[in-house]
């Protein structure tokens, strides 16, 4: 385990705080131009919903405060925000030499996530209730 200096710890904490703010502001700016975004290529060409179909609409719904609509469009937006918060907590604990019992920064959890995304892709194309509106 690397021992970080105080200024390095402060810089890492600032980076964890600035990234969500920058993403929020850029998403707020991009909402104005959402009608100019290109349509999903996999749905346009193959009529298959990819795991990311509906993320733009889910982000717009989340920025407008409608969490249920965001979950309906694509729950991966809310899931990824939760995952980001958990990873930040884990990395901050590592930064201050604290151990967590459950760590998600292991290869087996990443494989589970990839398998889950594959299953999610199949489910949203087989059952219309999982497809974005």
N, C-alpha and C positions, 0 to 999 in steps of 0.2 A: 504494500500500500504506500503510495506516494504521500509524503508530508508536504502540504501546501503552506505557503507563507500567507500572512494575513491579507496582504493586498491581493493575492491570487484568489483567496476565498471571497473577498468583497467583489472582485470582478466577475466571478462565476455567479454569485447571487444577483448581481446587477443584470447579467446576461439572461438569467432565468426570468427576471422581472420584465425586461425590455421585449423579449421575443413575443409573448402573448399580446402586449400592447401594440407592437408593430403589426402583428397579424390582424388584430381587431381593426386598427385604423386602415390598413390596406383593404380589408374586406369591406369596410364601410364605404370606402371610395369606389371600389369595384362594383358595388350594388347598383350604382347609377347606370353602369354600362352592361348590365347583365343580359339585355336583349341582343347585344352585339357579340356575345360569346358564341363560338361555333357549337353545333349540336354534337352529341356523343357519337363518335365514329363507329363504335361497335353496334350501337342501336340503329344508326342510319344505314349502315351497309348490311349487317347480318340480322337485324331485328332481335338482338340479344342484349339484355341489360347486363352491363359490366358491374363489378362491385362498386364502382364510383358513380354510377348513374344516379342522379338526383342530389349529388353533394352540393351543387351550386344552389339549388332551391332550398335544400336543408340549411345551408349557411345563411341564406337570406331570411328564412323563417326564424332561425335562432337569433340573428341580429335584430329582428323585429320583436323578439321576446316570446315567440310561439314555440315552445319546446316540444309539444306534442306533434305539431305539424313537421317540425324538424326530424323527430324520431320516425315519423311516417314516411317522409321522403327518403331518408337514408340515415339510419341510426349510427353509422360510422363516424359522423361528425361529432356527436355527443360522446361516443365511445373513445374517439381519438383525443378529445379534450380531457376526458377522465384518465386516459392512459398517459398523457403528457404530464398531468398533475402528479400521478403516481411515480413516474420516472423522475420528475424533479424532486419529489420528497426522498426518493431512494438515493439520488445522487448527492443531495444536500446532506443526508445522513452519512454517506460515505465520506463526504468532504470533512465532516467533523468527527470522523472515526467512530461512528455508531453503526452497529450491525442491525439489519432487519431480518426477521425470520423468513419473510416471503419476498423474494426478489424476482422481478420479471425480466431482468437483463440476463437471461440464460437462453441458450440455444433451443432447449426443449420448448420453452414458452413461445419462442418465435415460430417454431414449426407448428405448434398448435394454432397460432394465429393465422398462418398461411393455409392450413387445412380448413380452418373455420371460414376464411374468405372464399375458398373454393366451394365449400358447402353452401355458403350464403349466395354465391353466384348461381348455383344450380337451383336453389330454392326460389330465388326471386324470378327466375325464368319459367319455372314449372307452376308455381302458385301465384296468381295475379295479386293476391293480397299483399305480398311482399314487394311488388313492383312499385316504383315511384308513381305519384299521381300525375 
